[in-house]
């Protein structure tokens, strides 16, 4: 027994990631096969574009898949992304294929189907040598961890720490009855139990930044802070975004001292006031004082055509939801010519990858991946 314990301690963990930009060595890339339309529910209504509400009311929660041609095209784009990452020296892992059309029934709720395994960033977050399963707030995502469990077990056996946050009951007590009719943010999730999506958190060494949203409550943020302990500090930011969901399309650290922002969702938190220009107007940005010496870059307005069916998100995923391979190389959407031009002017090396057909599923390169290992160490940056 003692020999076995000693051998386990000598294992080198495959899991290690402390920032959004340390050199990427291993990543999980999602899969869209079998994706199903989630049920029409207040938690989705709060964030889904209004022009697609009838689509959800008609097809949601009935085991119906998304358009097969769109799924096929998105799958090809994911495969191509995997090839690009491999060519850049990154180890790529994929989740298991699963049937998402099965009904879900618990003592507290039932819904007609699951969603997908397309967005590992939403369900998993790596902090140091620990991989954490998020307690997600949508009922259609109750079992979203399952396609990733074999990978997680492998990482655990390699020496990683594995934590599954408390599974929410998802009874009606978790949700407001209606979406608040206000221009300001007002979450549809209550404080009944802790919930958060992993994509609500962005890592800058010992400091982690997040937002309250329509899938993340204060209870969930407090749970994660207490779990991580004094080694990390979680900072909650507020943004000008009534549809808030996932910080990685709004506030994106690109490298030490370099921050990308979404010009339509200005940060409202912090004593450091600065200004930026967007569509001919000067706009105020309030950042925490720790960012006073950082360069702030403004994501360009997406060139995405109006006929791309963005069922889940705004067009900003096309230019803001990028993936850093290190502090210089960045994966960007191939059709976003102005975005590519901007990154070059900012001193980065953009790697264009087509992702137009994947965007309708609710994210881009950052959402579609979860960085398992980056070459770097725990450190205080801010």
N, C-alpha and C positions, 0 to 999 in steps of 0.2 A: 504493500500500500504506500509506504513512504517513498519507494523508488518511483512509483507511478505519479505521485504528487510532484516529485522533483522534476520528472520528465515533462509534465504539463506546464510547469513554470518556465521551462526552457523553450517552449514553443514561441515562435515569432508570429505575432498576430498579422493577418492579412489586412486588418482594418486599422487605418490611421489617417485622420484628416482633421485639420485644425482651422483652415481658412477656405475661401472660395477660389483661391488662385495659386496655392502651392502646386508644384508640378504633379500633374495627374498621372497615376500609375495603373489604377484599376477602377472600373466603373460598371454599374448596372444600367442597361438600356432596356426600356419597357417594350411591351408588345401590344398591338391593337387587335389582334385576332380574337373574335368572339365578343367584342365590345357590344354592350346593350344599352339602350336608351333608359336613363334612370327615371324613377317615378316623378310625377309633378308634385312638388312639395314646397312649402314656404322656404326651406333652406336653399333650394335651387332658385326659386323665384327671386330671391334677394340678389342674385349675382348673374343669372342668365340674361342675355340680351332679349329685350321684350319682343323683338320680331320673331323669335323662335318659341315663344310660349305655347302657341297652338300646336307646334310640333311635339312638344313634351306632353301636352294634355292628351293628344291623340295617340302617341306611341309609347309614352313612358310607363315603366313598371309592368309591361306585358310580355317580357321576354323577347322583345323585338330588337334586332340588331340594327346598327347604323348602315347606311348605304354600302353595299358590298364592294362596289367599285372604288369608293372613297377609302374603305378599309384596305383594299388591295394596294392602292397607291401609297397610302400612309405606311403600310408595312414595308413596301419597297424603299421608301425614304429612310425608315428606321434601319433597315439592313445596310443601306448605303452609309448612313451615319456610323454604323458599327465598323464598316470597312475603313472609313476615313480615320476613325479613332485608332484602329489597329495599325494603320500606316504611320500614325503619329507616335507609335510606341506604347499605346495604352492597352491593357488587358480588358476585354469586354465580356461581361456576363449577362445572361438573359433569364427572365423568370420562367416558370413552368407555364405551359398552356393549360387553361382551365375553361370549363363551361360556365359562362357568366349568366346564362339564361335561366338558371334554376331559381325557384322562389326561396326567399328567406323568411323564416318565421321563428320568433323567439317569444318568451312570455310577455314581452313588452311591446313588440311591433311586428308587422309583417310587410313585406314589399315584394313586388313581382320578379325582381332580378337584381343581380349585382351589376357593376359598371364595367370595369376593365382592369388590366394590369399595365396600362400605358404610361403611368406617371409614378415611377419609383420615388421621385423626389417628394411626393405628397405623403407617402406612407412611411418612409424611412429617413432617418437623419443620423449621420455619423458625427459624433463629437469625440475627438481623440481616438481611443481604441474601443469605443463603445458604439454599437448600432442599436438604435431605439425605434421600436414600432409605435407609430403615432395613434392616439385614440381619436380617430376621425369622426366627423360630425354628421356626414350623410349616411342615411340608412343603406343606400345602395353600395356603400363602401365598407360595410361592417366586416366583410371577410376579405378585404383587399390585401391583407398581409399574406394570405395563403399561397399565392403563386411565388412568393419570395422566400417561403419558409425553408426550403431545401438549401438555398444559398446561405441563409442566415445560420442554419445549423452548421454548415461547412465553415463559415467564418468563426463561429463559436469554438469549433474544434481546433481552429488554428491559433486560438488564444485570445480572441476578441471577447469583450463583455457584451452580453445580449440582454436587453431590457424590453419588455412589452409593457407599455403604459396601461393603466387601468382601463379595461374595456368599458365604454359607456353603455348604459342600458338603452338609450335612445327612445325612451318613452316620450309621450307628448310633453312631459314636464321640461324637456330639454329645449323646446322651441317656443318662440312667440307665436301667437295665432296668425298674425299678419305682418307684412313688411311695413315698417313705420313710414308714413307719408311725410318725409322730411328731406331737405337737401343735404343734411349732415348725416354722418354715419351713425347708425343705431342698429346693433347686432340683432339677428333673429335667433341666436342661441342665448339661452339664459345661463345663469351660474349654478344650475341644478347639479351638474357633475363636470369633472374636467374633460375638456375636448380641445384638440388642436390638430391641424395638419402640419406635417413636418416642413412643408414649403413656406411656412409662416416665419421661419427662423433663418437668419444668415449669419455666418461665423467669421469673426475677425479675431482669431486667437482666443484669448481669455474672455473676450467680450462678444456677446451674442445679441443681435438686434432682431426685434419681432414687432408685430402689430396685432392688436385685437381685430377680429374680423367676423365674417358671417359663419366661420367654421372654427374659430379659435376664441376661447373666453379667458378671462383673468384667472379663473380656477385652473385651467390647463397650463397657463404660463407659470403660475405659482407652483404647480406640481413639478414642472420641469426644473425650475430654479432650485427647489428643495432637493430634488433628486440629484442634481449635479453638484450641489454643495458650494462651498466658498471658493472653489477653484475657478468658477465661472460666474460672470455677472450678466444677467439678461436685462436688456434695456427695451422697454416698450415705447414705440414711436407712434405718433398719430399722423395720418395723412389726409389730404383733401380728397377723399374717395368714399362716397356713400355705398359703393358696391364692394368694399374691401374684401379681398380673398387672395392670399399669398403675396408675400413681400417681394418675391423675386421677379416681379414685373414692374416694380415701383422704386426700389432702393437696392442697388446692385453694386457691391464692392468688386472692383475689377483687379486691383492690386493694392499693395500698401501705398496709401496716399492718393488713391484714385477711386472715385465713386461715380457711377452712372445713375442718373435719376430719370424718372418719368415726368415730363414737364406738365402733365395734366393732373398729377397727384403730388403736389408739393408737400414736403414734410412740415408739420406744424409744431414739432417738438424741439425745444432747445433754445439756448440764448444766443447762439452764433447766427446772426442774420446776414444773409448774402442775397444777391440778386442774379437772375438769369433772364435771357431773352427767349421768347417763344411766340411765333407768329406775329412779330412786330410789337409785342408788349413786354414790358419789364415786369417780372414776377418775383415775389419775395419767397425765400427759402429759409426756414429756421431749422438749423441742425444742432445737435449736441456740441458743446464746446470742444470736445475731443476731435472734431472734424475741421477745426478752423484752419489747419494748414494743408488740408487735402484739396486736390484738384477735383472740381465737380464738372462732369460732362453731362450734356443734355441729350437724351435719346432723340433721334430724328423722328418726325411723324412718319408712320408706316406708309409704304407705297402699295399695300395690299389692296386689291380690287374689291369692290363691294359685293361681288358675287361669290366670294369665298364664304361658305356657311360656318361662321364662327358660333357654334352652338353654346359654348361655355364661357367665352372670354371676349375681351375687347381686342382690337387689332394690335395693341401695344406689345403683345407677346412676340410679334414679328421683329421688333427692334430692341426690346429691353430684356427679353428672356434668353440671354446668351450664356454660353458655357466657356469658362476659362480653362485652357489646358495648362497654362502657367501664367506668370505675370505679363506675358507678351502675346502669346497665341490665343485667339478667341474664335470660337465657332459661331458663325453668323448666317442668317438666311440668305441664300444665293440671289434671290430676286430683289433684295433690299439694297439697291445700288448706293443710295445716299448714306445708309448705315455703314456700308463697307468703306465708303470714302471717308466718313467721319472717323472711324476707328483707325484708319491709316494716318489721318492728320493728327490724331491723338498719340501716335507713336506705337500703336499695336500692330500685330500681324494678323489680319482677319483671314479665316479659312472659310470660304463660302460653301455652304451645303444646302441643297434644295430641301425645303421642309413645308412647302405650301399645303400639301395634302394632309399633313399631320396636324397643322394648326387648328382645324375644326374640332379636334378632340380635347382642346382645352389647355394647350401650352406649347412651348417650343423646346429648345435644346436643354435648358436647365431643368424644366419640368420632366422631360422624358428620360432623365438620367439621375443616378445617385452616385456621387463619388465615394467609393469605398476606401480608396487609399491615395493619398497625396504625399509626396516626399517633403516632409516638414516636421517641425516639433511644436509642442505646446509652448506658447510664449505670450507675453503681454505686448500688444502692438499699440494700443491707444492709451 
